C-alpha cells in the first residue's frame, strides 16, 4: 500500500510540473493521464483485494 501512495504522489507532482512548465497542453491530455491513472489504480486495488 505504501508504494501505491508513493506512485500517486509522484504522478501528482509530475502532472503539476507539466501544467506549470507547459501551459499550452490541452485538457484532453490531462483527461487521458487521469484515465490511465484511474484504470491502473483500479487494477492494482482489485489485485490486492484478490491476493489478500
RODO-2510 file (C-alpha; in nm, 4 decimals, decimal comma):
residues 52
     n   res          X          Y          Z
     1     x     0,0000     0,0000     0,0000
     2     x     0,2804     0,2380     0,0788
     3     x     0,4311     0,2074    -0,2676
     4     x     0,0970     0,2922    -0,4292
     5     x     0,0851     0,6135    -0,2252
     6     x     0,4345     0,6990    -0,3431
     7     x     0,3347     0,6430    -0,7072
     8     x     0,0226     0,8572    -0,6647
     9     x     0,2329     1,1368    -0,5169
    10     x     0,4889     1,1146    -0,7961
    11     x     0,2139     1,1252    -1,0586
    12     x     0,0575     1,4287    -0,8914
    13     x     0,3918     1,6096    -0,8841
    14     x     0,4660     1,5301    -1,2482
    15     x     0,1202     1,6491    -1,3522
    16     x     0,1649     1,9742    -1,1622
    17     x     0,5093     2,0381    -1,3086
    18     x     0,3835     1,9719    -1,6617
    19     x     0,0929     2,2125    -1,6080
    20     x     0,3300     2,4883    -1,4931
    21     x     0,6076     2,4336    -1,7475
    22     x     0,3893     2,3562    -2,0484
    23     x     0,0660     2,5600    -2,0129
    24     x    -0,0342     2,5079    -2,3767
    25     x    -0,1125     2,1429    -2,3046
    26     x    -0,4757     2,0653    -2,3679
    27     x    -0,7292     1,9471    -2,1162
    28     x    -0,7602     1,6282    -2,3198
    29     x    -0,4064     1,5277    -2,2295
    30     x    -0,4839     1,5651    -1,8596
    31     x    -0,8046     1,3676    -1,9008
    32     x    -0,6104     1,0896    -2,0714
    33     x    -0,3474     1,0924    -1,7964
    34     x    -0,6165     1,0753    -1,5279
    35     x    -0,7915     0,7904    -1,7112
    36     x    -0,4697     0,5880    -1,7268
    37     x    -0,4092     0,6564    -1,3588
    38     x    -0,7643     0,5556    -1,2638
    39     x    -0,7557     0,2316    -1,4599
    40     x    -0,4170     0,1396    -1,3168
    41     x    -0,5274     0,2211    -0,9655
    42     x    -0,8422     0,0125    -1,0056
    43     x    -0,6492    -0,2849    -1,1387
    44     x    -0,3979    -0,2680    -0,8542
    45     x    -0,6691    -0,2339    -0,5893
    46     x    -0,8556    -0,5306    -0,7388
    47     x    -0,5380    -0,7362    -0,7443
    48     x    -0,4681    -0,6524    -0,3789
    49     x    -0,8250    -0,7492    -0,2905
    50     x    -0,7893    -1,0895    -0,4566
    51     x    -0,4425    -1,1581    -0,3142
    52     x    -0,5228    -1,0680     0,0475
***
